[in-house]
Amino acid sequence: MEEKLRQDPSDCLKVVLFGPESTGKSTLAMELAGFYRTVYVPEYSRIYAAAKLLQNKALTKADVMPIAEGQMRLENETAPKANKVLICDTDLLETKVYSEAYYTGSVDPNLEKYARENVYDLYFLTYIDIPWEADNLRDRPNDREEMFKAFESALKSHNKPYVMLKGTLENRFNIAKAHIDELLKLKP
């Protein structure tokens, strides 16, 4: 199982959109990938949860590791196709935060290990100032502030480099683009 959580080596710049649900991560991931003419890694947990919903089943603690494995599989399959930068619409650290939030602090030791060890050049922490958009997978509209704090705390406790994105989607895009451009200048 450990191998399924290991990040494959890659020469591309890797950035992660990170934060609570309904904060514009997926929209921003697609826009940034389009702008940089590259690929992005979708959020596997939404794919997985939608499949469970079609079977009228709820997510449980037993689903956390298959979600984590699926996320890394998608990232490892997508990274070789990247054009200088890979945009990740989540990572294992995000899966870890959700595991803690939904399953009373419970985190598989392998998930914890690879959430720490897998490396990204920068995280974009998306703030909760975008209006909530309900869908059949989102379920915590009243816990946004608490969830945001959990995400920011995870970045700090894991020593991950991050920039907070606030304001309109256009503003978030411009801030993210400026930071990506700077990192690309430094990349050999």
DOFIFI-834897 format. One record per residue: residue number from 1; residue in one letter; chain; x, y, z of N, C-alpha, C in turn. Coordinates in nm, 3 decimals. Example, Ala and Ser with C-alpha at 12.3 -4.5 7.8 and 13.67 -1.06 7.14 Angstrom:
BEGIN
SITE    nr   rest   kette      n_c1      n_c2      n_c3     ca_c1     ca_c2     ca_c3      c_c1      c_c2      c_c3
SITE     1      A       A     1.319    -0.569     0.780     1.230    -0.450     0.780     1.320    -0.330     0.780
SITE     2      S       A     1.285    -0.225     0.708     1.367    -0.106     0.714     1.290     0.003     0.787
END
This chain:
BEGIN
SITE    nr   rest   kette      n_c1      n_c2      n_c3     ca_c1     ca_c2     ca_c3      c_c1      c_c2      c_c3
SITE     1      M       A     0.082    -0.119     0.000     0.000     0.000     0.000     0.086     0.125     0.000
SITE     2      E       A     0.198     0.122     0.069     0.284     0.241     0.077     0.323     0.291    -0.060
SITE     3      E       A     0.357     0.199    -0.150     0.399     0.239    -0.285     0.291     0.320    -0.355
SITE     4      K       A     0.166     0.291    -0.326     0.055     0.360    -0.392     0.042     0.505    -0.349
SITE     5      L       A     0.107     0.543    -0.240     0.100     0.681    -0.190     0.226     0.760    -0.222
SITE     6      R       A     0.325     0.693    -0.277     0.453     0.759    -0.306     0.442     0.843    -0.433
SITE     7      Q       A     0.495     0.961    -0.425     0.497     1.053    -0.538     0.614     1.017    -0.631
SITE     8      D       A     0.586     1.000    -0.759     0.691     0.973    -0.855     0.776     1.098    -0.875
SITE     9      P       A     0.907     1.081    -0.901     0.992     1.197    -0.928     0.945     1.269    -1.055
SITE    10      S       A     0.962     1.400    -1.054     0.919     1.481    -1.168     1.001     1.610    -1.172
SITE    11      D       A     1.029     1.659    -1.292     1.102     1.784    -1.307     1.012     1.906    -1.314
SITE    12      C       A     0.881     1.884    -1.320     0.792     1.999    -1.335     0.768     2.067    -1.201
SITE    13      L       A     0.729     2.192    -1.209     0.686     2.268    -1.093     0.550     2.212    -1.051
SITE    14      K       A     0.532     2.188    -0.922     0.404     2.134    -0.874     0.341     2.231    -0.775
SITE    15      V       A     0.218     2.272    -0.805     0.143     2.358    -0.713     0.012     2.289    -0.678
SITE    16      V       A    -0.036     2.317    -0.557    -0.158     2.253    -0.507    -0.260     2.360    -0.470
SITE    17      L       A    -0.383     2.342    -0.518    -0.496     2.422    -0.471    -0.548     2.350    -0.348
SITE    18      F       A    -0.559     2.420    -0.237    -0.576     2.356    -0.107    -0.674     2.437    -0.024
SITE    19      G       A    -0.771     2.371     0.036    -0.864     2.442     0.123    -0.998     2.373     0.129
SITE    20      P       A    -1.090     2.434     0.204    -1.223     2.375     0.223    -1.301     2.366     0.093
SITE    21      E       A    -1.406     2.286     0.099    -1.493     2.271    -0.018    -1.559     2.404    -0.054
SITE    22      S       A    -1.591     2.418    -0.181    -1.661     2.534    -0.235    -1.584     2.665    -0.214
SITE    23      T       A    -1.453     2.660    -0.241    -1.372     2.783    -0.233    -1.302     2.811    -0.366
SITE    24      G       A    -1.349     2.751    -0.474    -1.299     2.783    -0.607    -1.177     2.706    -0.653
SITE    25      K       A    -1.139     2.602    -0.582    -1.016     2.528    -0.617    -1.024     2.466    -0.757
SITE    26      S       A    -1.129     2.395    -0.785    -1.139     2.325    -0.914    -1.146     2.425    -1.030
SITE    27      T       A    -1.224     2.529    -1.013    -1.233     2.632    -1.117    -1.096     2.693    -1.143
SITE    28      L       A    -1.027     2.728    -1.037    -0.895     2.788    -1.050    -0.795     2.690    -1.110
SITE    29      A       A    -0.801     2.564    -1.071    -0.710     2.464    -1.127    -0.726     2.455    -1.278
SITE    30      M       A    -0.849     2.452    -1.325    -0.875     2.444    -1.469    -0.827     2.571    -1.541
SITE    31      E       A    -0.853     2.687    -1.481    -0.811     2.813    -1.544    -0.659     2.823    -1.552
SITE    32      L       A    -0.591     2.787    -1.446    -0.444     2.793    -1.446    -0.386     2.694    -1.547
SITE    33      A       A    -0.442     2.574    -1.551    -0.393     2.474    -1.647    -0.413     2.524    -1.789
SITE    34      G       A    -0.526     2.584    -1.816    -0.550     2.640    -1.949    -0.453     2.751    -1.983
SITE    35      F       A    -0.430     2.839    -1.888    -0.339     2.952    -1.912    -0.197     2.904    -1.941
SITE    36      Y       A    -0.150     2.807    -1.865    -0.013     2.757    -1.881    -0.002     2.645    -1.986
SITE    37      R       A    -0.113     2.616    -2.051    -0.116     2.510    -2.153    -0.057     2.379    -2.098
SITE    38      T       A    -0.108     2.345    -1.983    -0.061     2.224    -1.915    -0.181     2.143    -1.870
SITE    39      V       A    -0.155     2.044    -1.789    -0.260     1.957    -1.737    -0.280     1.985    -1.589
SITE    40      Y       A    -0.394     1.942    -1.539    -0.417     1.952    -1.395    -0.465     1.817    -1.345
SITE    41      V       A    -0.443     1.794    -1.217    -0.485     1.671    -1.152    -0.618     1.699    -1.083
SITE    42      P       A    -0.726     1.634    -1.126    -0.855     1.660    -1.060    -0.858     1.601    -0.919
SITE    43      E       A    -0.958     1.641    -0.846    -0.976     1.594    -0.709    -1.043     1.456    -0.712
SITE    44      Y       A    -0.965     1.354    -0.685    -1.015     1.217    -0.695    -1.130     1.190    -0.598
SITE    45      S       A    -1.130     1.253    -0.482    -1.235     1.224    -0.384    -1.374     1.257    -0.439
SITE    46      R       A    -1.383     1.358    -0.526    -1.515     1.390    -0.584    -1.558     1.280    -0.683
SITE    47      I       A    -1.464     1.228    -0.759    -1.494     1.120    -0.853    -1.540     0.997    -0.775
SITE    48      Y       A    -1.465     0.966    -0.671    -1.493     0.849    -0.587    -1.628     0.865    -0.516
SITE    49      A       A    -1.651     0.982    -0.456    -1.775     1.005    -0.381    -1.897     1.003    -0.474
SITE    50      A       A    -1.882     1.055    -0.595    -1.993     1.054    -0.691    -2.030     0.910    -0.727
SITE    51      A       A    -1.930     0.825    -0.743    -1.956     0.684    -0.774    -2.030     0.616    -0.658
SITE    52      K       A    -1.989     0.646    -0.536    -2.057     0.589    -0.418    -2.202     0.639    -0.411
SITE    53      L       A    -2.221     0.768    -0.440    -2.355     0.826    -0.435    -2.448     0.757    -0.535
SITE    54      L       A    -2.397     0.723    -0.652    -2.478     0.652    -0.752    -2.524     0.516    -0.701
SITE    55      Q       A    -2.448     0.459    -0.608    -2.484     0.331    -0.547    -2.562     0.351    -0.417
SITE    56      N       A    -2.599     0.475    -0.389    -2.671     0.510    -0.266    -2.592     0.472    -0.141
SITE    57      K       A    -2.459     0.489    -0.148    -2.373     0.460    -0.035    -2.302     0.588     0.009
SITE    58      A       A    -2.284     0.600     0.140    -2.212     0.715     0.196    -2.064     0.680     0.211
SITE    59      L       A    -1.982     0.783     0.211    -1.840     0.762     0.239    -1.822     0.722     0.384
SITE    60      T       A    -1.724     0.635     0.408    -1.691     0.593     0.544    -1.540     0.604     0.563
SITE    61      K       A    -1.497     0.578     0.683    -1.354     0.579     0.714    -1.278     0.482     0.624
SITE    62      A       A    -1.340     0.372     0.585    -1.275     0.273     0.499    -1.246     0.327     0.359
SITE    63      D       A    -1.307     0.438     0.322    -1.286     0.496     0.189    -1.166     0.590     0.183
SITE    64      V       A    -1.113     0.630     0.297    -1.006     0.730     0.299    -0.883     0.682     0.222
SITE    65      M       A    -0.838     0.562     0.248    -0.716     0.515     0.181    -0.737     0.490     0.031
SITE    66      P       A    -0.847     0.432    -0.012    -0.868     0.422    -0.156    -0.872     0.560    -0.224
SITE    67      I       A    -0.926     0.660    -0.155    -0.927     0.797    -0.210    -0.784     0.848    -0.219
SITE    68      A       A    -0.705     0.829    -0.114    -0.565     0.874    -0.115    -0.487     0.805    -0.227
SITE    69      E       A    -0.505     0.676    -0.240    -0.435     0.601    -0.345    -0.477     0.648    -0.484
SITE    70      G       A    -0.605     0.673    -0.502    -0.654     0.722    -0.630    -0.599     0.860    -0.663
SITE    71      Q       A    -0.588     0.945    -0.562    -0.533     1.079    -0.585    -0.388     1.070    -0.632
SITE    72      M       A    -0.309     0.987    -0.566    -0.168     0.976    -0.607    -0.154     0.908    -0.742
SITE    73      R       A    -0.240     0.813    -0.771    -0.235     0.749    -0.903    -0.261     0.854    -1.012
SITE    74      L       A    -0.364     0.937    -0.991    -0.395     1.043    -1.088    -0.276     1.139    -1.104
SITE    75      E       A    -0.217     1.180    -0.991    -0.103     1.272    -0.999     0.014     1.209    -1.072
SITE    76      N       A     0.047     1.087    -1.037     0.162     1.021    -1.100     0.139     0.993    -1.248
SITE    77      E       A     0.015     0.968    -1.288    -0.016     0.947    -1.429    -0.016     1.079    -1.507
SITE    78      T       A    -0.052     1.187    -1.441    -0.066     1.316    -1.508     0.065     1.393    -1.516
SITE    79      A       A     0.150     1.383    -1.417     0.273     1.463    -1.411     0.360     1.453    -1.536
SITE    80      P       A     0.380     1.334    -1.596     0.464     1.327    -1.715     0.408     1.406    -1.835
SITE    81      K       A     0.279     1.438    -1.831     0.215     1.512    -1.940     0.221     1.663    -1.919
SITE    82      A       A     0.273     1.708    -1.805     0.273     1.850    -1.771     0.370     1.929    -1.857
SITE    83      N       A     0.330     2.051    -1.885     0.413     2.147    -1.958     0.472     2.244    -1.856
SITE    84      K       A     0.582     2.208    -1.797     0.657     2.288    -1.699     0.592     2.298    -1.562
SITE    85      V       A     0.460     2.300    -1.555     0.392     2.315    -1.426     0.275     2.216    -1.420
SITE    86      L       A     0.260     2.153    -1.304     0.148     2.063    -1.279     0.060     2.129    -1.174
SITE    87      I       A    -0.066     2.146    -1.208    -0.163     2.204    -1.116    -0.240     2.090    -1.051
SITE    88      C       A    -0.232     2.081    -0.919    -0.301     1.974    -0.844    -0.421     2.032    -0.771
SITE    89      D       A    -0.537     1.976    -0.798    -0.660     2.023    -0.735    -0.681     1.954    -0.599
SITE    90      T       A    -0.576     1.914    -0.537    -0.573     1.860    -0.400    -0.446     1.777    -0.387
SITE    91      D       A    -0.421     1.725    -0.268    -0.308     1.635    -0.245    -0.339     1.549    -0.124
SITE    92      L       A    -0.243     1.470    -0.082    -0.267     1.380     0.032    -0.287     1.456     0.163
SITE    93      L       A    -0.226     1.573     0.176    -0.246     1.651     0.298    -0.392     1.693     0.310
SITE    94      E       A    -0.454     1.727     0.200    -0.597     1.762     0.203    -0.680     1.640     0.244
SITE    95      T       A    -0.645     1.524     0.189    -0.715     1.401     0.227    -0.699     1.376     0.377
SITE    96      K       A    -0.582     1.402     0.429    -0.554     1.386     0.572    -0.643     1.479     0.654
SITE    97      V       A    -0.655     1.604     0.613    -0.738     1.701     0.687    -0.883     1.653     0.690
SITE    98      Y       A    -0.932     1.607     0.576    -1.070     1.558     0.574    -1.087     1.432     0.659
SITE    99      S       A    -0.989     1.345     0.657    -0.995     1.225     0.741    -1.007     1.264     0.888
SITE   100      E       A    -0.927     1.359     0.930    -0.932     1.406     1.070    -1.066     1.471     1.101
SITE   101      A       A    -1.119     1.550     1.008    -1.243     1.623     1.033    -1.365     1.531     1.036
SITE   102      Y       A    -1.369     1.433     0.949    -1.487     1.349     0.937    -1.482     1.225     1.025
SITE   103      Y       A    -1.362     1.181     1.063    -1.350     1.054     1.136    -1.276     1.072     1.267
SITE   104      T       A    -1.318     1.173     1.342    -1.272     1.202     1.479    -1.120     1.194     1.496
SITE   105      G       A    -1.050     1.264     1.409    -0.906     1.275     1.424    -0.828     1.158     1.371
SITE   106      S       A    -0.895     1.062     1.314    -0.831     0.939     1.268    -0.756     0.960     1.136
SITE   107      V       A    -0.629     0.917     1.133    -0.549     0.923     1.011    -0.463     0.797     1.003
SITE   108      D       A    -0.469     0.731     0.890    -0.384     0.614     0.867    -0.238     0.659     0.872
SITE   109      P       A    -0.151     0.587     0.939    -0.010     0.625     0.949     0.059     0.642     0.812
SITE   110      N       A     0.021     0.562     0.714     0.080     0.576     0.581     0.035     0.706     0.514
SITE   111      L       A    -0.090     0.743     0.534    -0.139     0.870     0.481    -0.063     0.985     0.545
SITE   112      E       A    -0.046     0.979     0.676     0.031     1.082     0.748     0.173     1.090     0.693
SITE   113      K       A     0.237     0.976     0.676     0.376     0.972     0.628     0.390     1.039     0.491
SITE   114      Y       A     0.306     1.001     0.396     0.321     1.055     0.262     0.265     1.196     0.246
SITE   115      A       A     0.173     1.234     0.333     0.130     1.374     0.334     0.248     1.464     0.373
SITE   116      R       A     0.336     1.412     0.458     0.456     1.486     0.497     0.566     1.477     0.391
SITE   117      E       A     0.586     1.359     0.334     0.702     1.336     0.246     0.684     1.384     0.103
SITE   118      N       A     0.563     1.377     0.048     0.544     1.420    -0.090     0.567     1.571    -0.099
SITE   119      V       A     0.634     1.613    -0.206     0.682     1.751    -0.215     0.612     1.829    -0.326
SITE   120      Y       A     0.573     1.952    -0.290     0.513     2.046    -0.384     0.586     2.179    -0.368
SITE   121      D       A     0.595     2.252    -0.477     0.667     2.379    -0.473     0.590     2.488    -0.399
SITE   122      L       A     0.457     2.483    -0.410     0.376     2.586    -0.344     0.232     2.539    -0.332
SITE   123      Y       A     0.172     2.576    -0.220     0.029     2.554    -0.196    -0.043     2.687    -0.207
SITE   124      F       A    -0.161     2.685    -0.268    -0.249     2.801    -0.269    -0.367     2.769    -0.179
SITE   125      L       A    -0.369     2.831    -0.061    -0.476     2.810     0.037    -0.593     2.902     0.002
SITE   126      T       A    -0.705     2.843    -0.035    -0.821     2.921    -0.079    -0.909     2.957     0.040
SITE   127      Y       A    -0.933     3.088     0.052    -1.012     3.140     0.164    -1.162     3.120     0.139
SITE   128      I       A    -1.240     3.136     0.243    -1.384     3.107     0.241    -1.470     3.228     0.206
SITE   129      D       A    -1.412     3.329     0.139    -1.489     3.448     0.105    -1.561     3.438    -0.029
SITE   130      I       A    -1.563     3.321    -0.089    -1.643     3.295    -0.209    -1.773     3.232    -0.160
SITE   131      P       A    -1.888     3.274    -0.216    -2.015     3.216    -0.170    -2.020     3.065    -0.186
SITE   132      W       A    -2.081     3.002    -0.087    -2.100     2.858    -0.087    -2.187     2.818    -0.206
SITE   133      E       A    -2.147     2.713    -0.278    -2.228     2.656    -0.386    -2.260     2.513    -0.348
SITE   134      A       A    -2.386     2.489    -0.322    -2.428     2.355    -0.282    -2.424     2.261    -0.402
SITE   135      D       A    -2.391     2.137    -0.377    -2.407     2.029    -0.474    -2.432     1.902    -0.395
SITE   136      N       A    -2.449     1.791    -0.465    -2.487     1.668    -0.393    -2.371     1.602    -0.318
SITE   137      L       A    -2.249     1.659    -0.324    -2.135     1.604    -0.253    -2.088     1.692    -0.137
SITE   138      R       A    -2.118     1.818    -0.143    -2.074     1.910    -0.037    -2.172     1.906     0.079
SITE   139      D       A    -2.117     1.911     0.202    -2.208     1.891     0.315    -2.178     1.974     0.439
SITE   140      R       A    -2.088     2.071     0.430    -2.055     2.145     0.552    -2.058     2.297     0.531
SITE   141      P       A    -2.171     2.351     0.487    -2.175     2.495     0.463    -2.160     2.579     0.590
SITE   142      N       A    -2.193     2.520     0.705    -2.186     2.596     0.830    -2.054     2.578     0.904
SITE   143      D       A    -1.965     2.497     0.849    -1.837     2.470     0.915    -1.719     2.527     0.837
SITE   144      R       A    -1.744     2.623     0.751    -1.639     2.672     0.663    -1.521     2.733     0.738
SITE   145      E       A    -1.550     2.812     0.840    -1.441     2.876     0.914    -1.357     2.773     0.989
SITE   146      E       A    -1.424     2.680     1.052    -1.355     2.572     1.124    -1.267     2.490     1.028
SITE   147      M       A    -1.323     2.458     0.911    -1.248     2.380     0.813    -1.129     2.461     0.759
SITE   148      F       A    -1.150     2.589     0.734    -1.039     2.671     0.685    -0.924     2.669     0.786
SITE   149      K       A    -0.957     2.684     0.912    -0.853     2.682     1.016    -0.780     2.548     1.020
SITE   150      A       A    -0.852     2.440     0.998    -0.788     2.307     0.995    -0.691     2.296     0.878
SITE   151      F       A    -0.730     2.350     0.763    -0.642     2.346     0.646    -0.518     2.432     0.667
SITE   152      E       A    -0.536     2.551     0.719    -0.421     2.638     0.742    -0.329     2.578     0.848
SITE   153      S       A    -0.386     2.522     0.951    -0.307     2.459     1.057    -0.224     2.343     1.001
SITE   154      A       A    -0.282     2.265     0.911    -0.210     2.152     0.850    -0.090     2.201     0.770
SITE   155      L       A    -0.108     2.307     0.695     0.005     2.363     0.618     0.117     2.407     0.711
SITE   156      K       A     0.080     2.475     0.817     0.180     2.525     0.912     0.250     2.410     0.984
SITE   157      S       A     0.174     2.314     1.033     0.235     2.205     1.111     0.320     2.112     1.024
SITE   158      H       A     0.294     2.110     0.894     0.372     2.026     0.803     0.480     2.108     0.729
SITE   159      N       A     0.495     2.234     0.769     0.597     2.323     0.708     0.586     2.330     0.556
SITE   160      K       A     0.465     2.345     0.506     0.443     2.355     0.361     0.441     2.503     0.321
SITE   161      P       A     0.508     2.537     0.210     0.506     2.675     0.163     0.369     2.707     0.103
SITE   162      Y       A     0.310     2.819     0.149     0.177     2.851     0.096     0.154     3.001     0.084
SITE   163      V       A     0.057     3.031    -0.002     0.008     3.167    -0.022    -0.143     3.159    -0.010
SITE   164      M       A    -0.202     3.251     0.065    -0.347     3.252     0.079    -0.407     3.329    -0.037
SITE   165      L       A    -0.514     3.273    -0.093    -0.587     3.338    -0.201    -0.722     3.383    -0.149
SITE   166      K       A    -0.749     3.514    -0.165    -0.876     3.572    -0.123    -0.935     3.652    -0.238
SITE   167      G       A    -1.060     3.690    -0.222    -1.124     3.778    -0.319    -1.188     3.702    -0.434
SITE   168      T       A    -1.209     3.774    -0.543    -1.276     3.717    -0.659    -1.191     3.608    -0.723
SITE   169      L       A    -1.253     3.530    -0.807    -1.179     3.428    -0.881    -1.071     3.492    -0.967
SITE   170      E       A    -1.102     3.608    -1.025    -1.003     3.679    -1.106    -0.884     3.721    -1.021
SITE   171      N       A    -0.910     3.773    -0.903    -0.803     3.814    -0.813    -0.718     3.693    -0.773
SITE   172      R       A    -0.783     3.584    -0.741    -0.712     3.462    -0.702    -0.624     3.413    -0.817
SITE   173      F       A    -0.679     3.416    -0.938    -0.603     3.373    -1.055    -0.478     3.460    -1.071
SITE   174      N       A    -0.495     3.590    -1.061    -0.382     3.682    -1.082    -0.273     3.662    -0.976
SITE   175      I       A    -0.312     3.641    -0.852    -0.213     3.617    -0.745    -0.141     3.484    -0.769
SITE   176      A       A    -0.218     3.381    -0.800    -0.157     3.250    -0.825    -0.063     3.257    -0.946
SITE   177      K       A    -0.106     3.321    -1.051    -0.023     3.334    -1.171     0.108     3.405    -1.140
SITE   178      A       A     0.103     3.513    -1.064     0.225     3.588    -1.029     0.323     3.498    -0.954
SITE   179      H       A     0.273     3.417    -0.862     0.360     3.329    -0.784     0.415     3.214    -0.870
SITE   180      I       A     0.332     3.160    -0.956     0.379     3.054    -1.045     0.486     3.108    -1.140
SITE   181      D       A     0.461     3.227    -1.195     0.560     3.288    -1.285     0.695     3.306    -1.216
SITE   182      E       A     0.692     3.349    -1.091     0.818     3.367    -1.017     0.889     3.233    -0.996
SITE   183      L       A     0.813     3.132    -0.961     0.873     2.999    -0.941     0.928     2.943    -1.071
SITE   184      L       A     0.859     2.967    -1.181     0.908     2.918    -1.310     1.040     2.985    -1.349
SITE   185      K       A     1.058     3.109    -1.311     1.184     3.179    -1.339     1.301     3.113    -1.265
SITE   186      L       A     1.271     3.058    -1.148     1.375     2.996    -1.065     1.402     2.850    -1.102
SITE   187      K       A     1.311     2.790    -1.176     1.322     2.647    -1.211     1.423     2.631    -1.324
SITE   188      P       A     1.518     2.539    -1.309     1.618     2.519    -1.416     1.556     2.463    -1.543
END
